[in-house]
Amino acid sequence: MSEFLSAMAFRHACKQFDTEKQIPEQEFDSLLEVARTSPSSFGMEPWRMIVVRKPALRKALKSACWNQAQITDCSELVIFTTDNDTVRSGTVYVRKMFERRGLSAEAVDTYMGVYKNYLEPIECDEVLLENWTAKQCYIPLANMMTYAATLKIDSCPIEGFDKESVEAILDLEYGRSVAVICAFGYRVNPQSEQKRLDLKQIVEYR
């Protein structure tokens, strides 16, 4: 079995972390680098990550996250946020993201037009826009969790939280929203048997 498939078999949603075992700083930095180099739609990288290490802040967040123990017990807690206004069509940020490719001014203008045509039906609705940016966060999230598994680091993606409460606790700027949370650390208990549908149940060939 390849290293990648072994990591997929190792990875599970760890519910109980060893509070005494910390991820080495260099290894955690490599997880963040995996997120940083992950792909995104149009290369906009709409995600920003908050690494929560202060015990008091984690305790406050736990109450807004269905009192899940992973929030306070994990070695590292990463919260993916998005700034929806930044990636709206026509913004300086979007133009700079295209300009960094070394394109001509004409080519940048062309990309700006393509981007606008794509995003206009989405950005006219705040919910649609937030769903689009949040969806991008799951790309680096998945990459981080799988890479962590190659290092024998456990993870637990968390969607069970009160979004408004978490955003208030983090005191996020207007327009910035929480997409998903992930805990990283080391398991206490052996993982349960992995349950997945068979390939023939989820794949069709045409």
C-alpha positions in Angstrom: 0.0 0.0 0.0 1.3 3.4 -0.9 2.2 6.0 1.8 -0.8 8.1 0.8 -3.3 5.2 1.0 -1.8 4.2 4.4 -2.3 7.8 5.6 -6.0 7.6 4.4 -6.4 4.4 6.4 -4.8 5.9 9.5 -6.8 9.2 9.4 -10.0 9.3 11.3 -12.0 11.9 13.2 -10.2 11.7 16.5 -12.5 12.5 19.4 -10.1 12.1 22.3 -6.6 13.7 22.2 -3.7 13.1 24.5 -3.4 16.4 26.4 0.2 15.7 27.3 1.5 15.2 23.8 2.3 18.2 21.7 3.0 18.4 17.9 6.6 19.4 17.3 6.7 23.0 16.0 8.5 22.1 12.8 5.9 19.5 11.9 3.0 21.8 12.6 4.6 24.5 10.5 4.7 21.9 7.7 1.0 21.4 8.1 0.4 25.1 7.7 2.7 25.1 4.6 0.5 22.4 3.1 -2.5 24.6 3.6 -0.7 27.6 2.1 0.2 25.8 -1.1 -3.2 24.2 -1.6 -5.2 25.2 -4.8 -8.2 27.4 -4.8 -10.8 28.6 -7.4 -9.2 31.2 -9.6 -6.2 31.1 -7.3 -7.9 33.5 -4.9 -6.8 31.8 -1.7 -9.9 33.1 0.2 -8.9 31.3 3.4 -7.2 32.7 6.4 -6.2 30.5 9.4 -6.4 31.3 13.1 -4.3 29.0 15.3 -5.8 29.2 18.8 -3.3 28.4 21.6 -4.5 30.5 24.5 -6.2 28.2 27.1 -8.8 30.8 28.0 -9.8 31.4 24.4 -10.1 27.7 23.8 -12.3 27.3 26.8 -14.6 30.1 25.6 -14.7 28.5 22.2 -15.5 25.1 23.6 -18.8 26.4 24.9 -19.7 27.6 21.4 -18.6 24.3 19.9 -21.1 22.0 21.5 -18.7 21.5 24.4 -16.6 19.1 22.3 -13.5 18.1 24.2 -11.3 18.3 21.1 -11.4 22.1 21.3 -9.4 22.3 24.5 -7.6 18.9 24.5 -5.9 18.9 21.1 -2.4 20.1 20.5 -3.2 22.6 17.9 -6.6 24.1 17.0 -7.0 25.7 13.5 -9.9 27.8 12.5 -10.4 28.5 8.9 -12.0 31.9 8.1 -12.9 33.7 4.9 -13.1 37.4 4.0 -15.9 37.5 1.6 -15.7 41.1 0.6 -12.1 40.8 -0.4 -12.7 38.3 -3.2 -15.7 40.2 -4.7 -15.2 40.9 -8.4 -13.4 44.2 -9.2 -11.5 44.4 -5.9 -7.8 45.5 -5.6 -7.1 42.1 -4.0 -8.5 40.1 -6.9 -6.5 42.2 -9.4 -3.3 41.7 -7.5 -3.9 38.0 -7.4 -4.1 37.9 -11.2 -1.2 40.4 -11.6 1.2 38.3 -9.6 1.1 35.7 -12.4 3.2 38.1 -14.5 0.5 38.7 -17.1 0.2 41.7 -19.3 -2.3 44.4 -18.4 -4.5 43.3 -21.2 -4.5 39.7 -20.0 -5.2 40.8 -16.4 -8.2 42.7 -17.6 -9.4 39.6 -19.5 -9.1 37.5 -16.4 -10.9 40.2 -14.3 -13.8 40.0 -16.8 -14.0 36.2 -16.8 -13.9 36.3 -13.0 -16.6 38.9 -12.8 -18.9 36.9 -15.2 -18.4 33.8 -13.0 -18.8 35.5 -9.6 -21.6 38.1 -10.2 -24.4 35.5 -9.9 -22.8 34.3 -6.6 -21.8 37.6 -5.0 -25.2 39.1 -5.4 -26.3 36.8 -2.5 -24.3 37.0 0.7 -25.2 33.4 1.5 -24.1 32.1 -1.9 -20.8 34.1 -1.6 -20.1 32.8 1.9 -20.8 29.2 0.8 -18.4 29.6 -2.2 -15.5 30.9 -0.1 -16.2 28.4 2.7 -16.2 25.6 0.2 -12.6 26.6 -0.8 -11.4 26.1 2.8 -12.1 22.4 2.6 -9.3 21.9 0.0 -6.5 23.0 2.4 -8.3 21.3 5.3 -8.3 17.9 3.5 -4.7 18.3 2.5 -3.7 19.2 6.0 -5.5 16.2 7.5 -4.0 13.7 5.0 -0.5 15.1 5.3 -0.8 15.1 9.1 -1.7 11.4 8.9 1.6 10.7 7.1 3.3 12.1 10.2 1.1 10.0 12.4 -0.7 13.1 13.6 -4.4 12.8 14.2 -7.1 15.3 13.3 -10.8 16.0 13.7 -12.7 18.4 11.4 -15.4 20.2 13.3 -18.6 21.7 11.9 -20.5 21.4 15.1 -20.4 25.0 16.4 -22.5 28.1 16.7 -21.1 30.2 14.0 -22.1 33.6 15.3 -20.9 32.8 18.8 -17.5 31.6 17.5 -17.1 34.7 15.4 -18.1 36.9 18.3 -15.6 35.2 20.6 -12.8 35.6 18.0 -13.9 39.3 17.5 -13.7 39.0 13.8 -13.8 42.0 11.6 -17.1 42.7 9.7 -17.3 40.5 6.6 -15.0 37.9 7.9 -16.6 34.5 8.7 -15.7 31.1 10.2 -15.9 28.3 7.7 -14.7 25.2 9.6 -12.5 24.2 12.5 -9.9 21.4 12.8 -8.2 20.0 15.8 -4.8 18.3 15.5 -2.9 16.1 18.0 -2.4 12.5 19.0 -5.0 9.9 19.8 -5.6 8.3 23.1 -7.7 5.4 22.0 -7.3 3.1 18.9 -9.5 4.2 16.0 -12.6 2.3 15.3 -13.0 0.3 12.1 -13.3 2.6 9.1 -16.7 2.4 7.5 -17.0 3.5 3.8 -19.3 2.7 0.9 -18.0 0.3 -1.7 -16.6 1.9 -4.9 -19.4 0.4 -7.0 -21.9 2.3 -4.8 -20.4 5.7 -5.4 -18.8 5.5 -8.9 -20.5 5.2 -12.3 -18.8 5.0 -15.7 -20.4 6.6 -18.7 
